[in-house]
């Protein structure tokens, strides 16, 4: 397996910042989970997930810190965290410490600083975005905001993500301008643009260098898993680390 079938971010990160997002390609799982499913609680055969993780491990400098994701805002450091911490982001300043989040419609967001001192990744679905997971991840980098680069990875697109009025209100409560990310769809329902919401949150956190976006996990069926499309869904992994 080469990285050719996975996604390497196109962003102005320093050379020592390494990152990629897996797609459905390159694994051993079958059926709804074909083929590179990395989610242990997805319903897939455990031995297939273990094999898939070992395939990805060959492209990493060390074992990643797998998180117990809860759609929250906690960001951990792999160097000091216990196994499977309840968190939705990870950050490090140490070389070869691999940070990862799993997604299947929620957005993985990579962060780094312009001088290659620190990296982070956040799991940003609507709940995490509204609660401040991106702001926490930016803060956890520990660098001036003007030095931060961000890259928004594969997420459900604005033409596929229908939400209720409570989701819109959750964002408007903190940012009156967030209404631009919602399009009225039918009575009491809106189509939400996660990329616009994430960009607004990052900009309000002081990040100016924002890249990526434009994917749709729901509609790009052959390339991505989507929990909204298929409840029996695998998970993609978003990995980032600092090379020595």
N, C-alpha and C positions, 0 to 999 in steps of 0.2 A: 504493500500500500504506500502510495506517495501522497504528498500534500496536494497534488494537482486536483483531486476531487473534493477537497475541503476548501475552506475559505481563509485566506491570509489577508488581514486587514490592509487596505490601502489608506495609510495615514502617515503623517510626518513624524513617526516615532524614531528615536535613536536606534542605531543598529543593534545595540545589546538588548533591546526590548523585542521579545519573541512572542508571537501570539497566533492562534488559529482557532477556527470554529469547525467542528465536524459537521458533515451532512449525513444523509442516509447511506452513503456509499462506503464500502470498504470493510464491512463487518460480516458476521456469520449468522445473525438472527434471521428468521424467516417470517413469512406471512405479514401481519400488520406491523411487525417490528423490524422488517427487513430494511437495512441489514446492520447498520452501525448504531444499535441501541445501547446507550450507556446508563440507562436508568434501572437501578436495582429493584425499585418498587413499582415498575410499570406493568407487571404481569407477564413479562418475558421469562423464558427459562433462565435460571440463575447461571448455569454453566455458559450460556451464550453471552450473557452480559459480562461475565468474568473474562471470557475470551476476547470480546470486543475491547474491554478496558486494557487488556494486555497488548492488543494491537496498537492502541493509541499510545500506551506507555513507551513503545519503541521510538516514538518521536519526541519524547520528553526527557529532560535531564534527571528527573527524580519522580518518585510517586507524588501525585497531586494530593492536596487535602480536599477530600470529598465532603461536601456540606450536607447537613439535614436542612433543606430549604423550607421556609415557612411563610413566604411572602411578607417578610418583615424588613427591618432596616439595619440589622446588626452586621457589622463588618469585622472580620477576624484576621489575625496574622498567623499564617501557617506555622511559623517558627515557634509559637507559644500555645497554639490551640490544641485541645484534645481531639481525639478521633471523632469524626462526624459531628462537629459543633452545630448547634441550631443557629444558622446565619444565612444571609442572602448576599454576602459579598466577602471578598478576601483581598488583602493587600500585603505587599512585602517590599522591603528594601534590600533583601539578601539575595545573592545570585543562586540560581538553581532551585529556588523555592517556587513550586508551581501552584498557582491559584486557578480555580475552576468553578464555574456554575453550569448547571444543566437547564435546558429550556426546551419547550415545545409549543410555542406561541408567545410566551413572555420574551422580553428583549434582554440579551446579554450586552452589557456595555463595558468596553475596555477603557481603562484610563492609564495614562503614564505622564511623567513630567518630561520636559524638553531636553533634560540633561541625563536621562537614563538613571535617575537615582531611585525611583520607586514606580511600582505598577499596581493596578487593582482591576478587579472585575466585579460587576454587580448584576444580580438577577432582578430585572425590572419589569414586572407585570404592572397592571394598573394599581393594585394595592400597595406594592412597594414604592412605585413612583409617587403616589399621593402621600404616602407616609414619610418620604424623604430618604430612600435608600441611596439615590444618586448623590445627594448632598452629603450624606455620611461617608460615602466612598471617596468623594473629592476631599473632604476634610481629613480622612484617614491617610491620604497620600503624604500629608505633612509638608507640602511645598506651596509656594505662592500660586494663587489661582491663575495668574497670567501665564504660568509655565505649564499648565495642564493641557494635554491633548485628550480628546475623547473619540471613541469610535462606536457607533450603534450597529449591532449585529442583527441577524435574522429574527424577525418578529412577525406577528400577524399584522396584515396590512389594513389600511383605513377603509377598504371596500369590503372587508370580511369581519370586522370586529364590532358587532352590535352589543351595546351596553344599555343599562337602564339609566333613568334620570339621576339615581343616587351616585352613580360613578361621575357623571358630569358635575354634580354639586360638590363632590369631594374635592375636585380640582379647582372649581371656581371659588371655594372657600378660602383657598390660599393664594389664588392668582386669578383676578377678574378677567385677565386676557386669555385664560385657557379656553374660553369658549370657542376660539378659532379652531380648536382641535376636534370639535364635535359638529356633526352634520345631522340635522333632524331626519329621521328615517321613517318611523311610523309612530303611532300614538304612544308616548311614554318611552320611546326608544331612540337611540342615537347611534351613528357610526363614529367610532373613536379612532383618532390617529395617534398611536403610541409614539411615533417618531416625532411628531410636533410636540407632544407633551414632554417627552424626554429632552428635546432640544430646549424648550422653555425652562425646564428645571435646571439644566446644566448652565444655561445663560444666566439665570437668576443666582446661581451659585458662583458666578464669576468666570466660568469657562467660555472662552471665545473660539478655541480651535476644536470644532465639532465636525466629525466626518462619518461616513457610512450611511446606513438607511437604504430605503428603496426595495427591501426584500418583502416577501409575503409568504410566511410559512403555510398559511391555509391554502393558497392557490397554487403554490409551487409544490405540487403533490409528490413528484418524483424526486425532488431534491431535499425536502424537509419533512420532519414529523410535525404534526399539528394535533394538539389535544382537542381543540375546538372542532376539528374536522372528524377525528376518530378518537373516541375515548380510549380504545386499546391502542395507545400511541407510545412510541419510543421517545427517547430524549437525546438531543444533541449536546455536545460539550463545548464550552468556550474556555480555552486555556491561555494563560499568560504568565510569563516569567522573565527574569533578568538573566542574560547569559553572562558568563564570567569574562 
